[in-house]
Each structure stands twice: as C-alpha cells, then as structure tokens.
Amino acid sequence: MEYFEIGNKLISKKKLYREIEKILEKREKGYSQQEVAQQYGLDRSFISKLERLGQLRQGDRVAVVGFPIKNKKEIEEILNTFGVNFKVLFTEEERISFVNDKSGAQLFNEVTEMFYQLRNYHTVILLASDKRIRVLESLLDGQVITIDIGQSPLKQDVYVEPELIKSLLHRIIGGSYEESGKR
C-alpha cells in the first residue's frame, strides 16, 4: 500500500520517506537540528527523536550474515580486517548444501543456535534478498542493518560492493582492526 489512511488524512509513504531522507541528509551535511527544524517548520525535539528512532548503537560487537555472496572470500577478508568475529557468508551452492546436508532437526538446531548467538551482538548486518531480509530482521531484536542484494528468490551468487562494507563497518566500529589496534 502506497498510502496511510489516518482519520480523514491520506498520507503518501513515498513523500514521507523522501522528506525524512532530506532531513537526515541535511543533518549529515552538518546543519544543526534547530536549522533543519526551522526549514521544515518542525520542533527541534522532533528532529532529535527522528534521529534516535534510526540510531544504531556504536560498538565493536558486530555480526554479519549474508547469502548468496559471489565475492565471499573478499568480503570475509574485509570482515577479518575489521575484527568481525561472527560471520556467516554463503555462496548459493554452500547455502543449498547447508540446508540439504542436514536432517530437519539438525537444521532447526543449527539455525536456532545461530540466532541465539546473533542476539549477543550490538549490531547485525544482513546481506540477503528482500524477502529473506524481512524474515531475518523480524527474528532479531537489537540493531539490524540490512543490505538488500536483490529480489527473491535469488538463484545465483550476487557481487557485494566491498567499499560499501568497508564504509559501513568504519562507521559502526570507527576504524579498521589495523588502524585501531583492537583485539
């Protein structure tokens, strides 16, 4: 549905999302909350609350789950550089093997254990198809960053832009493993 109906108001999702994006872009460019609020006829506290709604905790406990990843080795190297110690990346072939090589009970137990472990991380980055992201995100609480790598069902490996992952991890962790000397 492209619209929300609230009382006698018809609210466009696209327009709302576009305006929120513009507000956050101005904040990213260095405008103060007060300046942005004045430009949009809003209270400064609304801008603050809007930012808080989308804020991701900063911390170095980051987990990454992604499939099907064409450049899996390259992404793993980046994750290792940043000290990400929980990572589950599959190519399509590996994903199919992971599912098919186990009994239903084994698969259930492994997936349950994986989600249990993921809940111990400040931030979980998901790289998956649109539908898989929605399902996985609903099973995790906490900070989840999603990177939609295509429309379901994905049947082939997808190339993930390494610079996107580096930039994201730099913002979350605040520097690479080599730069920070962590761990």
C-alpha positions, 0 to 999 in steps of 0.5 A: 500500500502506497498510502496511510489512511489516518482519520480523514488524512491520506498520507503518501509513504513515498513523500514521507520517506523522501522528506525524512531522507532530506532531513537526515541528509541535511543533518549529515551535511552538518546543519544543526537540528534547530536549522533543519527544524526551522526549514521544515517548520518542525520542533527541534525535539522532533528532529532529535527523536527522528534521529534516535528512532534510526540510531544504531548503537556504536560498538565493536560487537558486530555480526554479519550474515549474508547469502548468496555472496559471489565475492565471499572470500573478499568480503570475509577478508574485509570482515577479518580486517575489521575484527568481525568475529561472527560471520556467516557468508554463503555462496548459493551452492554452500547455502543449498548444501547447508540446508540439504546436508542436514536432517530437519532437526539438525537444521532447526538446531543449527539455525536456532543456535545461530540466532541465539548467538546473533542476539549477543551482538550490538549490531547485525548486518544482513546481506540477503534478498528482500524477502529473506531480509524481512524474515531475518530482521523480524527474528532479531531484536537489537540493531539490524542493518540490512543490505538488500542484494536483490529480489527473491528468490535469488538463484545465483551468487550476487557481487557485494560492493566491498567499499560499501562494507568497508564504509559501513563497518568504519562507521559502526566500529570507527576504524579498521582492526589495523588502524585501531589496534583492537583485539 
